[in-house]
Amino acid sequence: MEFVRSIFQQSPEIALFMALAGGYWIGKLQFGKFQLGGVAGSLLVAVLISQVGVPIDNGIRTVLFALFIYAVGFESGPQFFRSLGRRSLREIVMAAVLSISGLITVVLLAKIFSLDKGLAAGIAAGGLTQSAIIGTASSAIAQLGLSPEQTQQLQANVAVGYAVTYIFGSLGAILICVNLLPWFMRRGIRDDAVKAEAELLAGAKVFGPGESSALPELVSRLFEVQAAVGKRIADIEAMTMASPIAVERLKRKGEIIGGEPDMILQQGDILLVVGRRQGMVGLGDKIGPELQSSEGMEMIISTRDVVVTNQEFAEHTVGEIIASTRELRHGVFVLGVKRGGIPVEIKEATSIRAGDVVTIYGLQEDLQRIAKRVGPVIVPSDKTDFVFHGLGVVVGLLIGLLVLRIGSIPLTLGSGGGALLAGLIFGWYRSRNMAIGNMPTGASTLLRDLGLAGFVAVVGLQSGQQAVLTVMESGISIFLIGVAVTIIPLIITMLVGRYLLHYDNVAIFAGALSGSRSANPAFGEVLDKAGNSVPTASFAITYALANVFLTLLGPLIVALV
């Protein structure tokens, strides 16, 4: 044991990564339909490892959580700001119900079990996993006018109550939000997340890595001119106006020649035609037989995203743009338009706005021609813009340092809330300026997974030993009271959300419920189960409110117990 302790003292990061590896292994194990998950598993393994004694700095915990919550905010920024307004009233009520029910639960249990002000506040801080309560409660205790010895004892009890109850406070929220809620709603988080995402995408199909449609929207075909002898190239392109096509290359007597619109077609000419699949159907009857291949007719087709910046196109309808840019658009096909990451239905009356991202398909030279008029091309890259995101994290941490005082009560978002707010703002700004702030999906996933699991593992390494010792010395009563403080407000809020606020999507509901408790580990598991960012908007609203509401519980508990 001394050998292991000496290793951890020399290199505490070994204990951290052991907790991550062991936790994710345990998290994969299935117990019937129940699965603990990597985050909760990391917490349990960290508590076990902590019994050896692991010195680990608070700064590591702060950095890991800031990275996690910034990445979450960045991904969901556009969606979050679109969701603000009357639709967010449910989230406000959720956060208020949990805070009020948490306060009532703590005060009643403190009266029943004759807890002092310090223990009651500590149990609230740990059972509700709101560390800021420790600070606000300790400040309130210092204002009671007690002797220095009494003040010190009560403040020490705050830390004891927190250490004993924090572990289950994190784990219990995971169990309710990830396991009990789907059972209660009789639906899975993943299924409802996919359903909500489909609604946001307005029916557009999003393919995963390595996936593609068996019937692609745009295709290329070779035809030998027989039936279309004497017609112009422009006549061929006008045959299917409803589903546009373009003659991109013409081969005559073995030579590649230009394909001007007024060029007259001759017997045996070979045409490379690119267009929408609907327009290709039956085209062979109008031009001539389709060929499998022809030397020199191969061309490289590209797909690019272009940001609309030119006022010639911004604030105009699709119909107006089509009418005024027929020659400019030759050979270029629009696959879709996104606004803030959400697909926009393309109709003649649809208005195009500055900052919209248009996905276009065609030859490289055609795409370059249109990009010069429309706006910059978003070049696919696996590089992260660390200038942009480094600044984002800095701004978030600075916001977290701000303290607003209402009387003697300090209110602050803390590093986590500040990083979330910065992530939301920077994510929203990126959605309007796609040429900057790149963060590949893989990089964002790593920040979220490592940040959250590492954060809870550090918490387990820091407080696990003290929690176990306190339970052994003081009995299990404090722990059980903490279990009640964790579970009862969540159950009450869940029932209110279902029957009064009428949440019917489990993924969105789980995000709001975990945010109402500022339960970051639970939210991480919800996000993992969802497989997309659908729960994030409801979480972000309730989380921001919960940081304020729950922080206020410290002085209220001290006053009421």
SULHUHU-V893621 format. One record per backbone hydrogen bond with DSSP energy under -1.0 kcal/mol. NH is the residue of the N-H (numbers start at 1). CO is the residue of the C=O. Records with the same first field share a line. If there is no record, write none. Layout:
NH->CO / CO
//
This chain:
5->1
6->2
7->3
8->4
9->5
10->6
11->7
14->11
16->12
17->13
18->14
19->15
20->16
21->17
22->18
23->19
24->20
25->21
26->22
27->23
29->26
31->34
34->31
37->27
41->37
42->38
43->39
44->40
45->41
46->42
47->43
48->44
49->45
50->46
51->48
52->49
62->58
63->59
64->60
65->61
66->62
67->63
68->64
69->65
70->66
71->67
72->68
73->69
74->70
75->71
76->72
77->73
80->76
81->77
82->78
83->79
88->85
89->86
92->88
93->89
94->90
95->91
96->92
97->93
98->94
99->95
100->96
101->97
102->98
103->99
104->100
105->101
106->102
107->103
108->104
109->105
110->106
111->107
112->108
113->109
115->110
120->116
121->117
122->118
123->119
124->120
125->121
126->122
127->123
128->124
130->125
133->130
134->131
136->132
137->133
138->134
139->135
140->136
141->137
142->138
144->141
151->147
152->148
153->149
154->150
155->151
156->152
157->153
158->154
159->155
160->156
161->157
162->158
163->159
164->160
165->161
166->162
169->165
170->166
171->167
172->168
173->169
174->170
175->171
176->172
177->173
178->174
179->175
180->175
181->176
183->179
184->180
185->181
186->182
187->182
192->188
193->189
194->190
195->191
196->192
197->193
198->194
199->195
200->196
201->197
202->199
203->198
204->201
211->208
219->275
221->273
223->271
224->289
225->269
226->287
227->287
228->287
229->226
230->265
231->228
233->263
234->261
236->232
237->233
238->234
239->236
246->274
248->272
249->272
251->270
252->255
255->252
257->250
263->260
265->231
268->225
269->266
270->251
271->223
272->249
273->221
274->246
275->219
276->244
277->217
281->277
283->280
287->283
288->284
291->222
297->294
302->362
304->360
306->358
307->376
308->356
309->374
310->374
313->310
314->310
315->352
316->313
318->350
319->348
321->317
322->318
323->319
324->320
329->325
330->327
332->329
333->361
335->359
336->359
338->357
339->342
342->339
344->337
350->347
352->316
355->308
356->353
357->338
358->306
359->336
360->304
361->333
362->302
367->363
368->364
369->365
370->366
371->367
372->368
374->370
375->371
378->305
385->438
386->384
389->385
390->386
391->387
392->388
393->389
394->390
395->391
396->392
397->393
398->394
399->395
400->396
402->399
404->411
406->409
409->406
411->404
417->413
418->414
419->415
420->416
421->417
422->418
423->419
424->420
425->421
426->422
427->423
428->424
429->425
430->426
431->427
436->433
444->440
445->441
446->442
447->443
448->444
449->445
450->446
451->447
452->448
453->449
454->450
455->451
456->452
457->453
458->454
459->455
460->456
461->457
462->458
463->459
464->460
467->463
468->464
469->465
470->466
471->467
472->468
473->469
474->470
475->471
480->476
481->477
482->478
483->479
484->480
485->481
486->482
487->483
488->484
491->487
492->488
493->489
494->490
495->491
496->492
497->493
498->494
499->495
500->496
501->496
503->497
509->505
510->506
511->507
512->508
513->509
514->510
515->511
516->512
518->515
519->514
520->518
523->519
524->520
525->521
526->522
527->523
528->524
529->525
530->526
531->527
536->533
539->535
540->536
541->537
542->538
543->539
544->540
545->541
546->542
547->543
549->545
550->546
552->548
553->550
554->551
556->552
557->553
558->554
559->555
560->556
561->557
//
